[in-house]
Amino acid sequence: MVKKRVLCLLLTGLLLSGCAQSSPSISNTPTAPESSAPPDAPAVQTAPEQAVAVYDFDTVQIALPMEHWEQIIVETGPDDCEADQPLYPRTLMTVYEKASVEAAEADFGDAADIGFLWGFCELDEATFQDHLAFEPPGSTLFAKKDGLYYAYLYPTDVQFYRSGDLADATAEDWAQWEMLNTLGAEVCRDFIERNELEPCSARDFYDRPFTWDGAHAYVQYYPYYTFDGSKREFDTLVLSQPARQGEGGIWCVERVYDVYGTPSLHFPDGDIPAAEYYAALQAECDAGLHSELLTPLGAAGHFVSESLRHSEDISSENLVLTDDLDDDYMETNRIMSQTIVALLVRPDTVTDAEVLECIGRFRADTWGVMGRYNYGSDWWTPLQEALKRCAAGSGQTERNTAMMHFYCTSYGPYADFIGKLLQAQQEADPAAFEEALMERSSNEQAILRSALERP
């Protein structure tokens, strides 16, 4: 017996309990008799010359190879959701390994999602934007056409099952499971070709410099300022005018870059496309409402105050208008974080050159980011060992230059430790040390010479 399942993917990665089951499963046979097929079920036709069964979903067709027909269970739907939730993704098809389903039903009486291999869903513009914003697990955007987008569904953990719940990677059953998983990629490629879709991915949209065309503004947001007065860690809000350019046009936050330069896209409402939402909001603003949205700082403050991510009162201190992204800040934090992780996990793989590059571009605010985002981990100890190792060697002037820069950004116990390394470098090669020292500004030279005089 084929057990009916609902795999309507919510954009939060959860299951949507309110989806209507209006498209029941097609039986695991190549054709469905007209007398028994419900009127809203997709038509299934065999194509003997291609050895496939073709499912027709009106907007697209999906072809499954007949060769593996007896090894899978194919379910279609839910075709849509209830009227009050009409824009959640339309799940077209989910495919299960028949042996896993039958074993689970025999052992438990209910297979749930055991045996799930892969599937496909269709998204409209609004749910596509939510998908970009939330990046739900278990789904990957892969194609688009005529304002619709398509995602490949997959389990977030292995759903293979045999009686006793033992998976033998050397057994024939496991080989079948791996083969059926590979089959999903083949069906996906055929999906694109058969329906003349344009391949795409979420990365395509994240890699764009902007979501909306036209003017843009940048606001640095200090999320810990209200908490402890820190301005070392900041996100950057990128704002645009999505409805009307120039004076009188509303501003919106279109994306946020964190301290490592990782962008997150922002769309205002999952029920309607963003363009429609902003057009309506612009009309309200023209009528005298939402005046705070007429300036980048006002729109940024509204975003911070209202968003679930931040939700705090804003002031002139924790939101600052700036000219552009601080790429150096984000890149430095990213390199430092990657280097620290490598030193914690595999210190022998980190070269002197990598450590020197890292400390040679350090900034005073990088210390704040490292302390905040590595809180509770002993990140300083492995870095100390790496610093001692790379303090001396070939290209001594360059080593001295990086260590001097590092010292000038440091403070407290960090500065005490780095200062000792500077003294060792001077003793090892005074000429190279003096050469590097003379390249620093007069103010930095004074700071560095004081470090050399400390006991």
C-alpha positions as CSV (number, residue, x, y, z in Angstrom):
1,M,0.0,0.0,0.0
2,V,1.2,3.5,-0.8
3,K,0.9,5.6,2.2
4,K,-0.2,9.2,1.6
5,R,2.2,11.9,2.7
6,V,2.2,15.6,2.7
7,L,5.6,17.2,2.0
8,C,4.6,20.8,1.5
9,L,7.8,22.7,2.3
10,L,7.5,25.8,4.5
11,L,10.1,28.5,3.9
12,T,11.1,28.2,7.5
13,G,12.0,24.5,6.9
14,L,9.0,23.2,8.8
15,L,6.1,21.2,7.6
16,L,2.9,23.1,6.9
17,S,0.0,21.3,8.6
18,G,-2.7,23.4,6.8
19,C,-2.1,22.2,3.3
20,A,-5.0,20.7,1.4
21,Q,-4.5,17.2,0.1
22,S,-6.2,17.9,-3.2
23,S,-3.7,15.9,-5.3
24,P,-3.6,12.4,-4.0
25,S,-0.7,10.0,-4.9
26,I,-0.6,8.4,-8.2
27,S,-0.4,4.7,-7.9
28,N,3.0,3.2,-8.6
29,T,2.1,2.1,-12.1
30,P,2.9,3.8,-15.4
31,T,-0.6,4.8,-16.2
32,A,-3.6,5.8,-14.0
33,P,-7.0,4.6,-15.3
34,E,-9.3,7.5,-16.2
35,S,-12.1,6.0,-14.2
36,S,-10.1,6.1,-10.9
37,A,-7.9,9.2,-11.4
38,P,-9.2,12.3,-9.6
39,P,-9.8,15.3,-11.9
40,D,-7.0,17.4,-10.4
41,A,-4.3,14.7,-10.5
42,P,-1.5,15.2,-13.1
43,A,-1.8,13.1,-16.2
44,V,0.7,10.3,-16.5
45,Q,1.7,9.0,-19.9
46,T,4.3,6.4,-20.8
47,A,6.8,7.0,-23.6
48,P,8.0,3.6,-24.5
49,E,10.5,4.9,-27.0
50,Q,12.1,6.8,-24.2
51,A,11.3,4.3,-21.4
52,V,9.9,7.0,-19.2
53,A,6.6,7.9,-17.5
54,V,5.8,11.6,-18.0
55,Y,3.8,13.5,-15.3
56,D,2.0,16.6,-16.7
57,F,1.5,19.4,-14.1
58,D,0.2,22.0,-16.5
59,T,3.1,24.3,-16.0
60,V,5.8,21.6,-16.4
61,Q,6.3,18.0,-17.1
62,I,8.5,15.5,-15.0
63,A,9.7,12.3,-16.6
64,L,10.7,9.3,-14.5
65,P,12.7,6.4,-16.0
66,M,10.6,3.2,-16.2
67,E,13.8,1.1,-15.5
68,H,13.5,1.8,-11.8
69,W,9.7,1.9,-11.5
70,E,9.3,-1.1,-9.2
71,Q,11.9,0.4,-6.7
72,I,10.2,3.7,-6.0
73,I,6.9,5.2,-4.8
74,V,5.9,8.4,-6.5
75,E,3.6,10.9,-4.9
76,T,2.2,14.1,-6.3
77,G,1.0,17.1,-4.4
78,P,-0.2,18.7,-2.3
79,D,-1.1,20.6,-5.4
80,D,-2.1,23.8,-3.4
81,C,-2.8,25.0,0.1
82,E,-5.9,26.3,1.8
83,A,-7.3,29.7,0.7
84,D,-5.8,31.6,3.7
85,Q,-2.3,30.3,2.8
86,P,-2.3,30.3,-1.0
87,L,1.3,31.2,-1.7
88,Y,3.3,28.5,0.0
89,P,5.3,26.3,-2.4
90,R,3.5,24.0,-4.7
91,T,5.0,20.6,-4.1
92,L,4.9,18.8,-7.5
93,M,6.3,15.4,-6.6
94,T,8.1,13.4,-3.9
95,V,9.8,10.1,-4.5
96,Y,10.5,7.4,-2.0
97,E,12.4,4.2,-2.0
98,K,9.8,1.5,-1.9
99,A,11.8,-1.0,0.1
100,S,12.5,1.5,3.0
101,V,8.8,2.5,3.1
102,E,7.6,-1.1,3.2
103,A,10.1,-2.1,5.9
104,A,9.1,0.9,8.1
105,E,5.4,0.2,7.7
106,A,5.9,-3.4,8.6
107,D,7.9,-2.5,11.7
108,F,6.0,0.6,12.8
109,G,2.7,0.7,10.9
110,D,3.7,4.2,9.6
111,A,6.6,5.1,7.4
112,A,6.3,8.9,8.0
113,D,9.1,10.3,5.7
114,I,11.3,7.2,5.9
115,G,12.6,6.3,2.4
116,F,12.3,9.9,1.1
117,L,14.8,10.3,-1.8
118,W,14.0,13.6,-3.6
119,G,11.3,15.7,-5.1
120,F,10.4,19.0,-6.8
121,C,8.4,22.1,-5.9
122,E,7.2,25.2,-7.7
123,L,7.4,28.7,-6.3
124,D,5.8,31.9,-7.4
125,E,7.6,35.3,-7.0
126,A,6.5,35.8,-3.3
127,T,7.6,32.4,-2.1
128,F,10.7,32.6,-4.2
129,Q,11.7,35.7,-2.3
130,D,11.0,34.1,1.0
131,H,13.1,31.1,-0.1
132,L,16.0,33.5,-0.8
133,A,15.6,35.3,2.5
134,F,15.3,32.1,4.7
135,E,17.2,29.5,2.6
136,P,15.2,26.6,4.0
137,P,17.1,23.3,4.5
138,G,16.4,20.4,2.3
139,S,15.7,22.4,-0.9
140,T,17.8,24.0,-3.6
141,L,16.7,26.4,-6.3
142,F,17.7,25.1,-9.8
143,A,15.6,26.7,-12.6
144,K,13.1,29.3,-13.5
145,K,10.7,30.2,-16.3
146,D,7.8,32.7,-16.9
147,G,7.9,34.1,-13.3
148,L,7.9,30.6,-11.7
149,Y,10.9,29.0,-9.9
150,Y,11.7,25.4,-9.2
151,A,13.4,23.8,-6.2
152,Y,14.9,20.4,-5.8
153,L,13.9,18.8,-2.5
154,Y,16.0,16.3,-0.6
155,P,16.2,14.9,3.0
156,T,18.4,16.6,5.5
157,D,19.4,13.2,6.9
158,V,19.5,9.7,5.4
159,Q,16.0,8.1,5.3
160,F,17.2,4.7,4.3
161,Y,15.6,1.9,6.4
162,R,15.6,-1.8,6.6
163,S,14.2,-3.9,9.4
164,G,16.4,-3.4,12.5
165,D,17.4,0.1,11.2
166,L,20.8,-1.1,10.1
167,A,22.6,0.4,7.1
168,D,25.3,-1.8,5.6
169,A,27.2,0.3,3.1
170,T,28.5,-2.9,1.4
171,A,25.1,-4.5,0.9
172,E,23.2,-4.6,-2.3
173,D,20.3,-2.6,-0.7
174,W,22.6,0.3,0.1
175,A,23.9,0.3,-3.5
176,Q,20.3,0.5,-4.7
177,W,19.7,3.4,-2.3
178,E,22.7,5.3,-3.6
179,M,21.7,4.7,-7.2
180,L,18.2,6.0,-6.6
181,N,19.6,9.1,-5.0
182,T,21.8,9.6,-8.1
183,L,18.7,9.2,-10.3
184,G,17.3,12.4,-8.8
185,A,20.1,14.4,-10.4
186,E,19.3,12.8,-13.8
187,V,15.6,13.6,-13.5
188,C,16.5,17.2,-12.5
189,R,18.6,17.6,-15.7
190,D,15.8,16.2,-17.8
191,F,13.4,18.5,-16.0
192,I,15.3,21.5,-17.2
193,E,15.7,20.3,-20.8
194,R,12.2,19.0,-21.2
195,N,10.6,22.2,-20.0
196,E,13.1,24.6,-21.6
197,L,13.9,26.1,-18.2
198,E,16.6,28.6,-17.4
199,P,19.1,27.2,-14.8
200,C,19.5,29.4,-11.8
201,S,20.5,29.2,-8.1
202,A,20.1,31.3,-5.0
203,R,23.8,32.2,-5.4
204,D,23.0,34.1,-8.5
205,F,20.9,36.5,-6.5
206,Y,23.2,36.8,-3.6
207,D,26.1,37.5,-5.9
208,R,24.3,40.5,-7.4
209,P,25.6,43.8,-6.0
210,F,22.0,45.0,-5.3
211,T,18.5,43.7,-5.3
212,W,16.9,46.9,-6.7
213,D,18.3,49.2,-9.4
214,G,18.8,52.9,-8.8
215,A,20.3,54.9,-5.9
216,H,21.7,53.1,-2.8
217,A,22.8,54.1,0.7
218,Y,24.8,52.4,3.4
219,V,24.2,52.4,7.1
220,Q,26.5,50.8,9.7
221,Y,24.5,49.3,12.5
222,Y,26.3,48.6,15.9
223,P,24.2,45.8,17.4
224,Y,26.0,45.8,20.8
225,Y,26.1,49.5,21.4
226,T,22.9,49.5,23.4
227,F,24.2,46.5,25.4
228,D,27.7,47.6,26.3
229,G,28.6,50.6,24.2
230,S,30.8,48.7,21.7
231,K,31.4,50.1,18.2
232,R,33.9,47.4,17.2
233,E,31.3,45.1,15.7
234,F,28.9,46.3,13.0
235,D,26.6,45.0,10.3
236,T,26.1,47.1,7.2
237,L,22.6,47.8,6.0
238,V,22.2,48.4,2.2
239,L,19.2,50.5,1.3
240,S,17.5,51.3,-1.9
241,Q,14.5,53.1,-3.3
242,P,12.4,50.2,-4.7
243,A,9.3,52.2,-5.8
244,R,10.4,55.7,-6.9
245,Q,13.8,57.3,-7.3
246,G,14.7,60.6,-5.9
247,E,12.9,63.0,-3.5
248,G,9.7,61.5,-2.1
249,G,10.7,57.9,-2.8
250,I,10.7,55.5,0.1
251,W,13.8,53.8,1.2
252,C,14.1,50.1,2.2
253,V,16.7,47.8,3.6
254,E,17.4,45.3,0.8
255,R,20.2,43.3,2.3
256,V,22.4,43.1,5.4
257,Y,26.1,42.2,5.5
258,D,27.4,40.8,8.8
259,V,30.9,41.2,10.2
260,Y,32.3,38.6,7.9
261,G,30.6,40.1,4.8
262,T,28.0,37.4,4.5
263,P,24.9,38.9,3.0
264,S,21.3,38.2,4.0
265,L,18.5,39.3,1.7
266,H,15.5,41.1,3.0
267,F,12.0,41.0,1.5
268,P,9.1,42.7,3.4
269,D,6.2,40.3,3.2
270,G,5.9,36.6,2.2
271,D,2.3,37.0,1.0
272,I,2.9,39.3,-2.0
273,P,5.9,40.1,-4.3
274,A,8.1,42.8,-2.9
275,A,7.5,45.1,-5.8
276,E,3.8,45.1,-5.1
277,Y,4.3,45.6,-1.4
278,Y,6.6,48.6,-1.9
279,A,4.3,50.2,-4.5
280,A,1.5,50.1,-2.0
281,L,3.8,51.4,0.8
282,Q,4.8,54.3,-1.5
283,A,1.2,55.2,-2.1
284,E,0.6,55.3,1.7
285,C,3.7,57.5,2.1
286,D,2.4,59.8,-0.6
287,A,-0.8,60.1,1.5
288,G,1.2,61.3,4.5
289,L,2.1,58.1,6.3
290,H,5.5,56.5,7.1
291,S,7.5,59.7,6.8
292,E,10.4,58.0,8.5
293,L,10.9,55.9,5.3
294,L,11.8,59.0,3.3
295,T,15.5,59.0,4.5
296,P,18.0,56.1,4.6
297,L,18.6,56.6,8.3
298,G,14.9,56.7,9.0
299,A,14.3,53.5,7.0
300,A,17.2,51.8,8.7
301,G,15.9,52.7,12.1
302,H,12.5,51.4,11.2
303,F,14.0,48.1,10.0
304,V,16.1,47.6,13.2
305,S,13.2,48.5,15.5
306,E,10.8,46.2,13.7
307,S,12.8,43.2,12.5
308,L,12.8,40.0,14.5
309,R,16.6,39.8,14.2
310,H,17.3,43.1,16.0
311,S,14.2,44.6,17.6
312,E,15.7,47.5,19.6
313,D,15.4,51.2,20.0
314,I,17.7,53.1,17.7
315,S,19.7,56.3,18.2
316,S,22.3,58.4,16.4
317,E,25.0,56.3,18.0
318,N,24.1,52.8,16.8
319,L,23.1,53.8,13.3
320,V,25.6,55.8,11.2
321,L,25.3,56.7,7.5
322,T,28.5,55.7,5.5
323,D,29.7,55.9,2.0
324,D,30.1,52.3,1.1
325,L,30.7,48.8,2.3
326,D,33.8,48.5,4.5
327,D,35.3,45.6,2.5
328,D,38.5,45.6,4.4
329,Y,36.7,45.2,7.7
330,M,34.7,42.2,6.5
331,E,37.6,40.6,4.7
332,T,39.9,40.9,7.7
333,N,37.4,39.4,10.0
334,R,36.8,36.5,7.6
335,I,40.5,35.8,7.2
336,M,41.1,36.0,10.9
337,S,38.2,33.6,11.6
338,Q,39.3,31.1,9.0
339,T,42.9,31.2,10.4
340,I,41.7,30.7,14.0
341,V,39.5,27.7,13.0
342,A,42.4,26.1,11.2
343,L,44.7,26.7,14.1
344,L,42.2,25.1,16.4
345,V,41.6,22.1,14.2
346,R,44.8,21.4,12.2
347,P,47.5,23.8,13.4
348,D,50.1,22.0,11.4
349,T,48.4,22.9,8.1
350,V,48.7,26.7,8.7
351,T,51.8,28.2,7.2
352,D,53.8,31.2,8.5
353,A,52.7,33.2,5.5
354,E,49.1,32.7,6.3
355,V,49.6,33.8,9.9
356,L,51.6,36.8,8.8
357,E,49.0,37.8,6.3
358,C,46.3,37.6,9.0
359,I,48.1,39.7,11.6
360,G,49.5,42.1,9.0
361,R,46.0,43.3,8.1
362,F,44.6,43.3,11.6
363,R,42.5,46.3,12.8
364,A,41.7,47.5,16.3
365,D,38.1,46.5,15.8
366,T,39.1,43.0,14.7
367,W,39.9,42.3,18.4
368,G,36.3,43.1,19.3
369,V,35.0,40.8,16.6
370,M,37.3,37.9,17.7
371,G,36.4,38.3,21.3
372,R,32.6,38.6,20.7
373,Y,32.2,35.8,18.1
374,N,34.7,33.4,19.7
375,Y,33.5,33.9,23.2
376,G,34.0,30.8,25.3
377,S,36.6,29.3,23.0
378,D,40.3,29.3,23.6
379,W,41.3,31.0,20.3
380,W,44.2,33.0,21.7
381,T,46.3,30.1,22.8
382,P,46.8,28.4,19.4
383,L,47.4,31.9,17.9
384,Q,50.1,32.5,20.5
385,E,51.9,29.3,19.4
386,A,51.6,30.2,15.8
387,L,53.0,33.7,16.5
388,K,56.0,32.4,18.3
389,R,56.7,30.0,15.4
390,C,56.5,32.7,12.7
391,A,58.2,35.5,14.5
392,A,61.6,34.7,13.0
393,G,62.7,33.2,9.7
394,S,63.5,34.0,6.1
395,G,62.2,37.4,5.0
396,Q,62.7,38.8,8.5
397,T,61.8,42.4,7.6
398,E,58.4,41.3,6.4
399,R,57.8,39.2,9.6
400,N,58.8,42.3,11.6
401,T,56.5,44.5,9.6
402,A,53.5,42.2,10.2
403,M,54.2,41.9,14.0
404,M,54.7,45.6,14.4
405,H,51.3,46.3,12.7
406,F,49.7,43.6,14.9
407,Y,51.1,45.2,18.1
408,C,49.9,48.7,17.2
409,T,46.3,47.4,17.0
410,S,46.5,45.5,20.3
411,Y,45.9,46.2,24.0
412,G,46.3,44.7,27.4
413,P,47.6,41.2,27.8
414,Y,47.6,40.8,24.0
415,A,50.0,43.7,23.7
416,D,52.2,42.3,26.5
417,F,52.7,39.0,24.6
418,I,53.2,40.6,21.2
419,G,55.7,43.1,22.7
420,K,57.9,40.2,24.0
421,L,57.9,38.8,20.4
422,L,59.0,42.3,19.1
423,Q,61.9,42.3,21.6
424,A,62.9,38.8,20.4
425,Q,62.8,39.9,16.7
426,Q,65.0,42.9,17.5
427,E,67.6,40.8,19.3
428,A,67.6,38.2,16.4
429,D,68.3,40.7,13.6
430,P,68.7,44.4,14.7
431,A,69.2,45.6,11.2
432,A,66.1,44.0,9.8
433,F,64.1,45.2,12.7
434,E,65.3,48.8,12.3
435,E,64.5,48.7,8.6
436,A,60.9,47.6,9.3
437,L,60.6,50.2,12.1
438,M,61.6,53.1,9.9
439,E,58.7,52.2,7.5
440,R,56.1,53.0,10.3
441,S,54.7,56.4,11.0
442,S,56.3,58.6,13.7
443,N,53.5,57.9,16.1
444,E,53.8,54.1,15.6
445,Q,57.5,54.3,16.0
446,A,57.1,55.9,19.4
447,I,54.6,53.2,20.4
448,L,56.9,50.4,19.2
449,R,60.0,51.8,20.8
450,S,58.1,52.0,24.1
451,A,57.3,48.2,23.7
452,L,61.0,47.5,23.3
453,E,61.8,49.3,26.6
454,R,59.2,47.4,28.7
455,P,60.6,44.7,31.1
